[in-house]
Amino acid sequence: MTASPSARAVRFDTFGGPEVLYVTEIPMPSPGPGEVVVAVRAAGVNPGESGIRTGALEFKYRTALPSGEGSDLAGVVTATGPGVTAFAPGDEVLGFSWTRSSHATHTAVPVTQLIPKPAALSWEVAGALYVVACTAYAATRAVGARSGETIAVSAAAGGVGTLTVQLLHHLGARVLAIASPSNRDWLAAHGAEQITYGEGLADRLRAAAPEGIDAFIDLFGPQYVDLALELGIPKDRINTIIAFQAAERLGVKAEGSEDASTVDVLTYMAGLVADGTLEIPIAAAYALDDVAKAFEEVDRRHTRGKIVLLP
């Protein structure tokens, strides 16, 4: 008797740190109507996934245990479900899973969440694209970024930050990038002015923009929402992708990847990366079995660019 094919996937049975993650064998996914199975070549690792794993985001994203994880993905179609005409086995694709299933060797994904992978993109970049690209797009749209404006960005050298500052520069804005001095040269090369975080930040921002800051994108935490208000920025021009409770309490925006998760946005952003307008720096790549090590690095929150798994 021939054994049924299987896949491997990351799971966690309890909330906690990276140590609760493990890789286990699962039945090979089967595509339903409108779905394809993707053999995952690369999948991004995101800070939000840490928040889900620790239970810190239970108020927003409920978790049924045991749980899989991962939303970014790029890979090769291996099977198609009923009614699928957009893709065929062998097609290279990138996109996203809303079932926390991309940290695996194979996953079933609706075709409405996939686009063809541009040939110019490496697997690592394609697999890391969805969350940062759609989040950067949503955040810049939320604050109404316009050419000639001055816009501040916190955590500007992180995975989302590196793309957000580039997108703002592409749109013609002046970007004040809050980050450590070690990122000054990279940010300058990508059109942003580095401003050191920490004590005295408000004064440094005022000195850099004496005529005022038009908008603020927070990619780190609630203290930056408070700072934006202190700087006199209108509430409708402040967006945070992480401080959801502070946003609700203070009346600022909290728009992220979910607010721009369409194939049109993904195609637009992938095109800007493929043609060299935007760059997604890859900080490190890990094997699937090293998923805990990948999240240890993410959780330090000092990584420039993206970390990816290579199943």
PASEBA-1860 file (N, C-alpha, C; in nm, 3 decimals):
! residues 311
1> MTASPSAR> 0.085/-0.120/0.000/0.000/0.000/0.000/0.089/0.125/0.000 ~ 0.056/0.222/-0.085/0.132/0.346/-0.092/0.084/0.442/0.016 ~ 0.180/0.498/0.090/0.143/0.591/0.196/0.084/0.719/0.137 ~ -0.014/0.775/0.207/-0.073/0.901/0.162/0.030/1.012/0.171 ~ 0.032/1.102/0.074/0.130/1.210/0.081/0.103/1.301/0.200 ~ 0.206/1.357/0.254/0.191/1.446/0.370/0.272/1.573/0.349 ~ 0.245/1.669/0.433/0.317/1.796/0.434/0.369/1.820/0.575 ~ 0.446/1.927/0.593/0.497/1.963/0.725/0.457/2.108/0.753
9> AVRFDTFG> 0.422/2.135/0.877/0.372/2.269/0.910/0.409/2.306/1.053 ~ 0.422/2.437/1.074/0.449/2.491/1.208/0.318/2.492/1.287 ~ 0.328/2.457/1.415/0.213/2.458/1.504/0.255/2.512/1.641 ~ 0.157/2.560/1.718/0.176/2.582/1.862/0.048/2.544/1.933 ~ 0.064/2.479/2.049/-0.049/2.427/2.126/-0.086/2.515/2.244 ~ 0.003/2.608/2.277/-0.018/2.695/2.392/0.044/2.830/2.363 ~ -0.004/2.934/2.427/0.053/3.067/2.407/0.189/3.075/2.477 ~ 0.280/3.151/2.416/0.411/3.166/2.477/0.513/3.221/2.380
17> GPEVLYVT> 0.640/3.208/2.416/0.749/3.257/2.334/0.778/3.164/2.217 ~ 0.886/3.192/2.143/0.920/3.109/2.027/0.937/2.962/2.061 ~ 0.968/2.932/2.188/0.992/2.793/2.226/0.867/2.705/2.215 ~ 0.748/2.764/2.204/0.627/2.682/2.193/0.604/2.635/2.049 ~ 0.682/2.684/1.954/0.665/2.646/1.814/0.730/2.512/1.785 ~ 0.665/2.435/1.702/0.724/2.309/1.658/0.675/2.279/1.516 ~ 0.743/2.189/1.448/0.706/2.149/1.313/0.655/2.006/1.319 ~ 0.541/1.981/1.256/0.481/1.848/1.259/0.433/1.807/1.122
25> EIPMPSPG> 0.415/1.678/1.103/0.362/1.626/0.978/0.210/1.640/0.978 ~ 0.154/1.683/0.864/0.009/1.698/0.850/-0.033/1.633/0.718 ~ -0.160/1.600/0.703/-0.206/1.549/0.573/-0.182/1.652/0.464 ~ -0.147/1.606/0.345/-0.130/1.699/0.234/-0.260/1.776/0.211 ~ -0.254/1.909/0.207/-0.376/1.987/0.183/-0.441/1.949/0.050 ~ -0.572/1.960/0.048/-0.649/1.931/-0.073/-0.722/2.058/-0.114 ~ -0.715/2.096/-0.241/-0.777/2.223/-0.280/-0.929/2.211/-0.292 ~ -0.999/2.304/-0.232/-1.143/2.311/-0.247/-1.180/2.393/-0.369
33> PGEVVVAV> -1.308/2.416/-0.392/-1.350/2.500/-0.505/-1.284/2.637/-0.499 ~ -1.225/2.679/-0.611/-1.161/2.810/-0.617/-1.027/2.818/-0.549 ~ -0.971/2.704/-0.509/-0.843/2.703/-0.439/-0.736/2.630/-0.520 ~ -0.611/2.657/-0.485/-0.498/2.579/-0.535/-0.412/2.540/-0.416 ~ -0.336/2.433/-0.431/-0.234/2.398/-0.333/-0.101/2.456/-0.382 ~ -0.031/2.522/-0.290/0.098/2.582/-0.322/0.206/2.511/-0.243 ~ 0.310/2.466/-0.312/0.432/2.420/-0.246/0.511/2.545/-0.210 ~ 0.521/2.575/-0.082/0.575/2.702/-0.036/0.728/2.702/-0.048
41> RAAGVNPG> 0.780/2.800/-0.123/0.924/2.816/-0.136/0.979/2.916/-0.035 ~ 0.897/3.015/0.002/0.939/3.115/0.101/0.816/3.173/0.167 ~ 0.828/3.204/0.297/0.718/3.262/0.373/0.773/3.362/0.473 ~ 0.721/3.482/0.472/0.770/3.585/0.562/0.736/3.558/0.707 ~ 0.817/3.613/0.796/0.797/3.604/0.941/0.771/3.746/0.990 ~ 0.659/3.766/1.060/0.616/3.901/1.095/0.595/3.919/1.245 ~ 0.622/4.041/1.296/0.601/4.067/1.439/0.458/4.040/1.485 ~ 0.359/4.067/1.400/0.221/4.042/1.439/0.195/3.897/1.474
49> ESGIRTGA> 0.268/3.806/1.407/0.253/3.664/1.437/0.303/3.633/1.579 ~ 0.403/3.707/1.625/0.447/3.691/1.764/0.338/3.734/1.860 ~ 0.270/3.845/1.827/0.161/3.891/1.912/0.048/3.791/1.920 ~ 0.019/3.724/1.809/-0.083/3.619/1.810/-0.037/3.501/1.894 ~ 0.090/3.460/1.876/0.143/3.342/1.946/0.150/3.362/2.097 ~ 0.180/3.482/2.142/0.189/3.507/2.286/0.052/3.529/2.349 ~ -0.050/3.552/2.268/-0.182/3.582/2.320/-0.207/3.730/2.337 ~ -0.107/3.813/2.306/-0.123/3.957/2.327/-0.228/4.018/2.236
57> LEFKYRTA> -0.258/3.953/2.124/-0.355/4.007/2.030/-0.488/3.931/2.032 ~ -0.513/3.857/2.141/-0.638/3.781/2.150/-0.761/3.873/2.145 ~ -0.747/3.996/2.189/-0.861/4.088/2.186/-0.902/4.121/2.043 ~ -0.810/4.102/1.948/-0.838/4.136/1.808/-0.842/4.012/1.719 ~ -0.748/3.918/1.741/-0.739/3.798/1.658/-0.752/3.674/1.747 ~ -0.870/3.615/1.751/-0.892/3.498/1.836/-0.819/3.377/1.778 ~ -0.765/3.294/1.867/-0.684/3.180/1.825/-0.743/3.051/1.879 ~ -0.769/2.958/1.790/-0.811/2.823/1.828/-0.686/2.735/1.832
65> LPSGEGSD> -0.659/2.676/1.947/-0.540/2.593/1.964/-0.572/2.446/1.941 ~ -0.482/2.367/1.882/-0.352/2.410/1.828/-0.371/2.496/1.703 ~ -0.274/2.582/1.678/-0.284/2.677/1.568/-0.164/2.667/1.476 ~ -0.188/2.690/1.349/-0.078/2.714/1.255/-0.044/2.861/1.255 ~ 0.043/2.901/1.166/0.075/3.043/1.157/0.130/3.074/1.019 ~ 0.137/3.203/0.991/0.197/3.251/0.868/0.096/3.298/0.766 ~ 0.121/3.415/0.707/0.032/3.469/0.604/0.104/3.492/0.472 ~ 0.226/3.550/0.474/0.302/3.568/0.350/0.337/3.434/0.288
73> LAGVVTAT> 0.339/3.428/0.154/0.388/3.307/0.090/0.423/3.332/-0.056 ~ 0.515/3.251/-0.104/0.544/3.242/-0.247/0.581/3.098/-0.275 ~ 0.539/3.047/-0.389/0.570/2.908/-0.419/0.517/2.865/-0.554 ~ 0.503/2.735/-0.570/0.464/2.676/-0.698/0.333/2.600/-0.681 ~ 0.239/2.625/-0.769/0.111/2.554/-0.765/0.134/2.406/-0.796 ~ 0.078/2.318/-0.711/0.090/2.175/-0.732/-0.042/2.107/-0.764 ~ -0.154/2.171/-0.730/-0.285/2.113/-0.757/-0.389/2.223/-0.762 ~ -0.494/2.203/-0.838/-0.601/2.302/-0.849/-0.734/2.239/-0.813
81> GPGVTAFA> -0.822/2.320/-0.754/-0.954/2.273/-0.716/-1.057/2.298/-0.824 ~ -1.179/2.254/-0.802/-1.287/2.274/-0.898/-1.307/2.422/-0.932 ~ -1.323/2.449/-1.060/-1.353/2.585/-1.105/-1.233/2.675/-1.122 ~ -1.113/2.627/-1.097/-0.994/2.712/-1.107/-0.944/2.715/-1.251 ~ -0.936/2.835/-1.307/-0.879/2.853/-1.441/-0.763/2.952/-1.441 ~ -0.747/3.026/-1.331/-0.645/3.132/-1.327/-0.504/3.077/-1.318 ~ -0.487/2.960/-1.255/-0.354/2.902/-1.236/-0.358/2.754/-1.269 ~ -0.239/2.701/-1.300/-0.224/2.559/-1.330/-0.101/2.507/-1.257
89> PGDEVLGF> -0.093/2.375/-1.236/0.027/2.319/-1.172/0.154/2.365/-1.244 ~ 0.252/2.403/-1.164/0.378/2.454/-1.218/0.388/2.605/-1.219 ~ 0.276/2.676/-1.203/0.278/2.822/-1.201/0.344/2.873/-1.073 ~ 0.426/2.976/-1.088/0.489/3.041/-0.973/0.400/3.156/-0.927 ~ 0.370/3.159/-0.797/0.274/3.256/-0.744/0.327/3.318/-0.615 ~ 0.267/3.431/-0.577/0.287/3.487/-0.444/0.154/3.539/-0.395 ~ 0.142/3.551/-0.264/0.015/3.598/-0.209/0.007/3.581/-0.060 ~ -0.114/3.544/-0.013/-0.135/3.541/0.132/-0.239/3.440/0.172
97> SWTRSSHA> -0.223/3.391/0.293/-0.319/3.300/0.356/-0.385/3.372/0.472 ~ -0.517/3.357/0.483/-0.589/3.410/0.598/-0.624/3.300/0.697 ~ -0.567/3.181/0.677/-0.595/3.070/0.766/-0.471/3.032/0.849 ~ -0.374/3.124/0.856/-0.252/3.100/0.935/-0.187/2.968/0.894 ~ -0.151/2.959/0.768/-0.105/2.830/0.716/0.016/2.836/0.626 ~ 0.080/2.953/0.612/0.189/2.961/0.515/0.323/2.912/0.568 ~ 0.336/2.898/0.700/0.460/2.843/0.755/0.450/2.691/0.749 ~ 0.465/2.641/0.628/0.445/2.499/0.598/0.506/2.468/0.463
105> THTAVPVT> 0.520/2.341/0.436/0.572/2.304/0.304/0.465/2.319/0.196 ~ 0.337/2.302/0.232/0.227/2.312/0.138/0.107/2.375/0.209 ~ 0.029/2.452/0.134/-0.093/2.508/0.189/-0.194/2.531/0.077 ~ -0.323/2.520/0.109/-0.430/2.550/0.014/-0.469/2.696/0.027 ~ -0.478/2.765/-0.088/-0.504/2.909/-0.087/-0.608/2.942/-0.195 ~ -0.706/3.027/-0.164/-0.798/3.073/-0.268/-0.723/3.149/-0.378 ~ -0.764/3.132/-0.502/-0.694/3.201/-0.611/-0.712/3.352/-0.601 ~ -0.814/3.398/-0.528/-0.836/3.541/-0.509/-0.732/3.604/-0.417
113> QLIPKPAA> -0.642/3.522/-0.360/-0.537/3.572/-0.272/-0.398/3.549/-0.330 ~ -0.392/3.526/-0.460/-0.264/3.498/-0.525/-0.250/3.580/-0.653 ~ -0.124/3.610/-0.687/-0.093/3.672/-0.816/0.027/3.597/-0.874 ~ 0.049/3.607/-1.005/0.170/3.547/-1.062/0.294/3.613/-1.003 ~ 0.396/3.534/-0.972/0.520/3.590/-0.919/0.600/3.653/-1.032 ~ 0.630/3.783/-1.023/0.717/3.842/-1.125/0.853/3.772/-1.129 ~ 0.902/3.747/-1.249/1.028/3.673/-1.264/1.145/3.745/-1.198 ~ 1.136/3.877/-1.188/1.247/3.955/-1.132/1.261/3.939/-0.980
121> LSWEVAGA> 1.160/3.885/-0.914/1.163/3.871/-0.769/1.225/3.738/-0.728 ~ 1.317/3.741/-0.633/1.367/3.617/-0.574/1.256/3.553/-0.493 ~ 1.273/3.424/-0.463/1.174/3.358/-0.377/1.165/3.427/-0.242 ~ 1.279/3.465/-0.186/1.280/3.527/-0.054/1.199/3.657/-0.053 ~ 1.222/3.741/-0.153/1.150/3.869/-0.160/1.002/3.845/-0.188 ~ 0.971/3.756/-0.280/0.831/3.728/-0.312/0.756/3.674/-0.191 ~ 0.823/3.586/-0.116/0.759/3.526/0.001/0.744/3.621/0.117 ~ 0.818/3.731/0.115/0.811/3.830/0.224/0.728/3.951/0.186
129> LYVVACTA> 0.664/3.950/0.072/0.608/4.073/0.017/0.473/4.111/0.074 ~ 0.383/4.017/0.092/0.243/4.052/0.118/0.223/4.145/0.237 ~ 0.265/4.104/0.357/0.234/4.183/0.476/0.295/4.322/0.468 ~ 0.425/4.330/0.438/0.489/4.462/0.438/0.436/4.550/0.326 ~ 0.410/4.491/0.209/0.364/4.571/0.096/0.224/4.625/0.118 ~ 0.133/4.539/0.160/-0.004/4.584/0.180/-0.017/4.674/0.303 ~ 0.066/4.650/0.404/0.064/4.737/0.522/0.117/4.875/0.488 ~ 0.228/4.882/0.417/0.284/5.011/0.376/0.184/5.088/0.291
137> YAATRAVG> 0.120/5.017/0.199/0.020/5.082/0.113/-0.096/5.135/0.197 ~ -0.147/5.051/0.288/-0.262/5.092/0.371/-0.227/5.211/0.460 ~ -0.106/5.208/0.518/-0.068/5.314/0.611/-0.049/5.447/0.540 ~ 0.015/5.446/0.423/0.034/5.571/0.351/-0.099/5.625/0.300 ~ -0.188/5.535/0.260/-0.321/5.577/0.216/-0.402/5.633/0.333 ~ -0.388/5.571/0.450/-0.466/5.614/0.567/-0.436/5.757/0.607 ~ -0.309/5.797/0.597/-0.272/5.933/0.637/-0.284/6.031/0.521 ~ -0.324/5.983/0.405/-0.340/6.072/0.290/-0.210/6.134/0.244
145> ARSGETIA> -0.105/6.054/0.239/0.028/6.104/0.204/0.027/6.172/0.067 ~ 0.085/6.292/0.062/0.089/6.368/-0.062/0.229/6.423/-0.087 ~ 0.258/6.448/-0.211/0.387/6.504/-0.250/0.409/6.639/-0.182 ~ 0.530/6.660/-0.133/0.566/6.787/-0.070/0.541/6.793/0.079 ~ 0.472/6.694/0.134/0.445/6.692/0.277/0.561/6.632/0.354 ~ 0.564/6.660/0.485/0.661/6.600/0.575/0.590/6.497/0.661 ~ 0.638/6.373/0.656/0.572/6.263/0.724/0.674/6.187/0.808 ~ 0.641/6.164/0.935/0.729/6.090/1.026/0.685/5.944/1.032
153> VSAAAGGV> 0.783/5.855/1.045/0.757/5.711/1.052/0.838/5.653/1.166 ~ 0.773/5.584/1.261/0.847/5.516/1.367/0.883/5.376/1.322 ~ 0.985/5.317/1.387/1.037/5.185/1.348/1.064/5.182/1.198 ~ 1.129/5.287/1.151/1.142/5.309/1.007/1.238/5.214/0.937 ~ 1.317/5.140/1.012/1.410/5.047/0.949/1.368/4.902/0.964 ~ 1.248/4.879/1.017/1.197/4.743/1.031/1.141/4.690/0.900 ~ 1.077/4.573/0.907/1.025/4.512/0.786/0.925/4.598/0.713 ~ 0.824/4.649/0.785/0.726/4.738/0.723/0.786/4.876/0.701
161> GTLTVQLL> 0.867/4.921/0.796/0.923/5.056/0.787/1.008/5.078/0.664 ~ 1.093/4.982/0.630/1.182/5.001/0.515/1.102/5.021/0.387 ~ 0.988/4.955/0.376/0.906/4.972/0.256/0.821/5.098/0.264 ~ 0.774/5.132/0.384/0.690/5.251/0.400/0.766/5.377/0.366 ~ 0.890/5.389/0.415/0.966/5.511/0.386/0.994/5.524/0.237 ~ 1.020/5.410/0.171/1.045/5.415/0.027/0.919/5.453/-0.050 ~ 0.805/5.400/-0.007/0.680/5.433/-0.076/0.646/5.580/-0.058 ~ 0.666/5.633/0.062/0.643/5.776/0.085/0.735/5.861/-0.001
169> HHLGARVL> 0.861/5.822/-0.010/0.956/5.895/-0.096/0.911/5.887/-0.242 ~ 0.866/5.771/-0.284/0.817/5.754/-0.422/0.698/5.845/-0.448 ~ 0.616/5.868/-0.346/0.499/5.954/-0.360/0.535/6.103/-0.353 ~ 0.660/6.133/-0.323/0.707/6.272/-0.321/0.709/6.338/-0.186 ~ 0.692/6.261/-0.078/0.693/6.319/0.056/0.835/6.330/0.109 ~ 0.853/6.421/0.203/0.977/6.426/0.282/0.956/6.333/0.401 ~ 1.048/6.240/0.422/1.029/6.136/0.523/1.126/6.154/0.638 ~ 1.072/6.168/0.760/1.152/6.169/0.882/1.144/6.028/0.941
177> AIASPSNR> 1.254/5.955/0.930/1.256/5.813/0.964/1.313/5.791/1.104 ~ 1.228/5.755/1.198/1.271/5.734/1.337/1.334/5.596/1.347 ~ 1.464/5.593/1.374/1.539/5.467/1.374/1.673/5.492/1.443 ~ 1.751/5.386/1.461/1.882/5.401/1.524/1.982/5.461/1.425 ~ 2.088/5.525/1.476/2.188/5.584/1.388/2.254/5.483/1.294 ~ 2.257/5.356/1.332/2.318/5.255/1.246/2.246/5.240/1.112 ~ 2.123/5.290/1.106/2.046/5.281/0.982/2.048/5.410/0.899 ~ 2.128/5.507/0.943/2.127/5.638/0.878/2.161/5.628/0.729
185> DWLAAHGA> 2.267/5.557/0.696/2.312/5.554/0.557/2.211/5.482/0.468 ~ 2.156/5.368/0.517/2.059/5.296/0.436/1.936/5.382/0.411 ~ 1.887/5.448/0.515/1.768/5.530/0.500/1.795/5.648/0.406 ~ 1.910/5.710/0.419/1.944/5.822/0.331/1.948/5.778/0.185 ~ 2.002/5.658/0.162/2.010/5.605/0.025/1.874/5.575/-0.033 ~ 1.773/5.563/0.054/1.638/5.532/0.009/1.542/5.649/0.031 ~ 1.598/5.768/0.042/1.517/5.889/0.039/1.461/5.937/0.170 ~ 1.514/5.889/0.283/1.459/5.928/0.414/1.567/5.988/0.502
193> EQITYGEG> 1.526/6.075/0.595/1.617/6.138/0.690/1.605/6.067/0.825 ~ 1.712/6.007/0.871/1.710/5.933/0.997/1.703/6.027/1.115 ~ 1.612/5.999/1.209/1.598/6.073/1.335/1.610/5.970/1.447 ~ 1.703/5.991/1.539/1.729/5.893/1.645/1.615/5.889/1.746 ~ 1.570/5.768/1.777/1.462/5.752/1.876/1.518/5.768/2.017 ~ 1.429/5.771/2.115/1.472/5.784/2.254/1.444/5.921/2.311 ~ 1.497/5.945/2.429/1.474/6.071/2.501/1.509/6.191/2.414 ~ 1.420/6.289/2.412/1.442/6.409/2.333/1.394/6.400/2.190
201> LADRLRAA> 1.323/6.290/2.155/1.280/6.270/2.017/1.189/6.383/1.969 ~ 1.096/6.426/2.053/1.004/6.532/2.011/1.081/6.658/1.970 ~ 1.183/6.692/2.048/1.263/6.811/2.016/1.339/6.791/1.886 ~ 1.391/6.671/1.863/1.465/6.645/1.739/1.372/6.653/1.617 ~ 1.249/6.605/1.632/1.155/6.613/1.522/1.115/6.758/1.494 ~ 1.094/6.835/1.599/1.060/6.976/1.581/1.174/7.052/1.514 ~ 1.297/7.020/1.552/1.413/7.086/1.492/1.427/7.049/1.345 ~ 1.394/6.923/1.312/1.405/6.879/1.174/1.295/6.936/1.086
209> APEGIDAF> 1.181/6.967/1.148/1.067/7.018/1.072/1.003/7.135/1.147 ~ 1.071/7.250/1.151/1.020/7.363/1.229/0.885/7.415/1.180 ~ 0.849/7.385/1.057/0.720/7.431/1.005/0.609/7.328/1.031 ~ 0.646/7.220/1.099/0.546/7.121/1.137/0.553/6.993/1.056 ~ 0.495/6.889/1.113/0.489/6.758/1.048/0.344/6.733/1.008 ~ 0.323/6.694/0.884/0.187/6.681/0.831/0.117/6.553/0.873 ~ 0.193/6.444/0.887/0.131/6.315/0.918/0.231/6.227/0.991 ~ 0.179/6.124/1.058/0.265/6.034/1.136/0.217/5.891/1.116
217> IDLFGPQY> 0.309/5.803/1.081/0.281/5.660/1.068/0.357/5.587/1.177 ~ 0.283/5.523/1.267/0.345/5.448/1.377/0.350/5.300/1.345 ~ 0.470/5.244/1.351/0.489/5.102/1.323/0.547/5.028/1.444 ~ 0.541/5.092/1.563/0.607/5.034/1.679/0.518/5.016/1.801 ~ 0.449/5.124/1.842/0.373/5.110/1.965/0.309/5.240/2.011 ~ 0.232/5.233/2.120/0.145/5.344/2.160/0.216/5.473/2.196 ~ 0.342/5.465/2.241/0.410/5.588/2.277/0.423/5.684/2.158 ~ 0.425/5.628/2.039/0.438/5.714/1.921/0.305/5.777/1.882
225> VDLALELG> 0.195/5.716/1.917/0.065/5.780/1.898/0.057/5.902/1.988 ~ 0.098/5.886/2.113/0.101/6.000/2.206/0.194/6.110/2.154 ~ 0.309/6.070/2.101/0.405/6.167/2.049/0.345/6.246/1.932 ~ 0.277/6.175/1.841/0.218/6.242/1.725/0.117/6.347/1.768 ~ 0.036/6.312/1.868/-0.061/6.409/1.919/0.010/6.527/1.986 ~ 0.118/6.496/2.059/0.197/6.603/2.124/0.252/6.700/2.020 ~ 0.285/6.647/1.903/0.341/6.731/1.796/0.234/6.810/1.722 ~ 0.108/6.790/1.760/0.000/6.868/1.701/-0.051/6.816/1.568
233> IPKDRINT> -0.022/6.691/1.537/-0.067/6.633/1.412/-0.215/6.596/1.425 ~ -0.298/6.631/1.327/-0.442/6.598/1.335/-0.465/6.447/1.348 ~ -0.566/6.410/1.423/-0.592/6.269/1.448/-0.616/6.189/1.320 ~ -0.679/6.254/1.221/-0.709/6.180/1.098/-0.587/6.164/1.008 ~ -0.473/6.217/1.055/-0.349/6.202/0.979/-0.244/6.126/1.059 ~ -0.292/6.053/1.160/-0.207/5.963/1.239/-0.258/5.822/1.218 ~ -0.169/5.731/1.182/-0.208/5.591/1.165/-0.109/5.501/1.237 ~ -0.161/5.405/1.313/-0.076/5.305/1.376/-0.116/5.168/1.324
241> IIAFQAAE> -0.019/5.081/1.302/-0.050/4.946/1.256/-0.044/4.846/1.371 ~ -0.018/4.895/1.492/0.007/4.803/1.603/-0.061/4.842/1.733 ~ -0.076/4.972/1.759/-0.132/5.017/1.887/-0.284/5.032/1.875 ~ -0.353/4.918/1.860/-0.496/4.921/1.831/-0.577/4.982/1.945 ~ -0.541/4.946/2.068/-0.618/4.996/2.181/-0.597/5.146/2.200 ~ -0.473/5.192/2.179/-0.446/5.335/2.188/-0.521/5.410/2.078 ~ -0.526/5.352/1.959/-0.597/5.416/1.849/-0.745/5.434/1.880 ~ -0.804/5.331/1.937/-0.946/5.339/1.972/-0.970/5.442/2.082
249> RLGVKAEG> -0.881/5.444/2.178/-0.895/5.535/2.292/-0.875/5.680/2.250 ~ -0.782/5.704/2.158/-0.744/5.841/2.123/-0.806/5.890/1.994 ~ -0.870/5.800/1.919/-0.939/5.843/1.799/-0.853/5.862/1.676 ~ -0.741/5.790/1.670/-0.658/5.795/1.550/-0.685/5.669/1.467 ~ -0.625/5.663/1.350/-0.650/5.550/1.259/-0.563/5.430/1.294 ~ -0.611/5.312/1.257/-0.535/5.188/1.279/-0.556/5.096/1.160 ~ -0.506/5.138/1.045/-0.524/5.061/0.923/-0.394/4.989/0.887 ~ -0.409/4.862/0.851/-0.292/4.782/0.816/-0.318/4.692/0.698
257> SEDASTVD> -0.248/4.579/0.695/-0.252/4.494/0.576/-0.393/4.448/0.541 ~ -0.477/4.421/0.643/-0.612/4.373/0.614/-0.694/4.474/0.535 ~ -0.660/4.602/0.549/-0.735/4.708/0.483/-0.692/4.728/0.338 ~ -0.587/4.657/0.296/-0.540/4.670/0.158/-0.508/4.534/0.097 ~ -0.573/4.430/0.150/-0.544/4.294/0.105/-0.625/4.259/-0.020 ~ -0.583/4.313/-0.132/-0.646/4.282/-0.259/-0.537/4.246/-0.360 ~ -0.574/4.169/-0.461/-0.475/4.134/-0.562/-0.432/4.258/-0.641 ~ -0.520/4.358/-0.650/-0.481/4.481/-0.720/-0.368/4.553/-0.647
265> VLTYMAGL> -0.381/4.566/-0.516/-0.275/4.630/-0.437/-0.148/4.546/-0.442 ~ -0.163/4.415/-0.427/-0.048/4.326/-0.429/0.025/4.334/-0.564 ~ -0.050/4.337/-0.672/0.010/4.347/-0.806/0.083/4.479/-0.822 ~ 0.022/4.588/-0.777/0.084/4.720/-0.785/0.215/4.724/-0.708 ~ 0.213/4.676/-0.584/0.333/4.680/-0.501/0.440/4.584/-0.552 ~ 0.400/4.465/-0.595/0.497/4.371/-0.650/0.564/4.429/-0.773 ~ 0.488/4.503/-0.853/0.546/4.567/-0.971/0.651/4.671/-0.935 ~ 0.625/4.748/-0.830/0.722/4.850/-0.787/0.851/4.786/-0.735
273> VADGTLEI> 0.838/4.670/-0.671/0.957/4.600/-0.624/1.029/4.534/-0.741 ~ 0.953/4.474/-0.832/1.014/4.405/-0.946/1.090/4.500/-1.038 ~ 1.040/4.624/-1.051/1.109/4.717/-1.142/1.218/4.798/-1.072 ~ 1.239/4.771/-0.942/1.348/4.836/-0.871/1.312/4.968/-0.806 ~ 1.187/5.010/-0.817/1.144/5.135/-0.752/1.152/5.121/-0.601 ~ 1.110/5.005/-0.550/1.115/4.976/-0.408/1.203/4.854/-0.384 ~ 1.264/4.849/-0.268/1.349/4.735/-0.230/1.295/4.674/-0.100 ~ 1.287/4.541/-0.097/1.258/4.471/0.028/1.387/4.403/0.073
281> PIAAAYAL> 1.459/4.461/0.168/1.582/4.397/0.213/1.552/4.270/0.293 ~ 1.626/4.165/0.267/1.611/4.039/0.339/1.722/4.031/0.444 ~ 1.682/4.034/0.571/1.780/4.033/0.679/1.836/3.894/0.703 ~ 1.750/3.791/0.692/1.795/3.655/0.719/1.691/3.558/0.666 ~ 1.737/3.436/0.636/1.648/3.328/0.593/1.676/3.205/0.678 ~ 1.570/3.136/0.719/1.581/3.019/0.806/1.507/2.901/0.746 ~ 1.556/2.782/0.775/1.483/2.660/0.740/1.357/2.651/0.826 ~ 1.258/2.578/0.778/1.133/2.564/0.851/1.157/2.511/0.993
289> DDVAKAFE> 1.248/2.416/1.007/1.274/2.358/1.140/1.337/2.459/1.236 ~ 1.388/2.569/1.184/1.449/2.672/1.267/1.355/2.789/1.291 ~ 1.224/2.764/1.285/1.125/2.870/1.299/1.139/2.943/1.432 ~ 1.171/2.871/1.540/1.185/2.938/1.670/1.300/3.038/1.668 ~ 1.411/3.001/1.603/1.525/3.094/1.592/1.486/3.217/1.511 ~ 1.406/3.196/1.405/1.363/3.309/1.323/1.282/3.407/1.407 ~ 1.192/3.356/1.491/1.111/3.445/1.573/1.190/3.508/1.688 ~ 1.292/3.440/1.737/1.379/3.503/1.837/1.442/3.628/1.778
297> EVDRRHTR> 1.482/3.620/1.652/1.541/3.738/1.587/1.437/3.846/1.564 ~ 1.318/3.807/1.518/1.211/3.904/1.497/1.175/3.975/1.627 ~ 1.166/3.897/1.735/1.120/3.952/1.863/1.219/4.050/1.924 ~ 1.344/4.049/1.878/1.441/4.149/1.927/1.411/4.287/1.870 ~ 1.337/4.291/1.760/1.289/4.416/1.700/1.402/4.512/1.663 ~ 1.512/4.456/1.620/1.622/4.541/1.574/1.673/4.496/1.438 ~ 1.586/4.432/1.361/1.625/4.380/1.231/1.587/4.477/1.121 ~ 1.684/4.508/1.033/1.651/4.589/0.916/1.600/4.497/0.806
305> GKIVLLP> 1.476/4.519/0.766/1.421/4.438/0.661/1.349/4.314/0.712 ~ 1.337/4.214/0.626/1.252/4.100/0.651/1.331/3.972/0.683 ~ 1.266/3.888/0.764/1.315/3.754/0.791/1.217/3.657/0.726 ~ 1.272/3.554/0.660/1.186/3.459/0.590/1.220/3.316/0.627 ~ 1.119/3.231/0.614/1.138/3.086/0.625/1.145/3.029/0.484 ~ 1.228/2.926/0.467/1.242/2.858/0.339/1.203/2.711/0.357 ~ 1.073/2.681/0.347/1.028/2.542/0.368/1.086/2.444/0.267
END
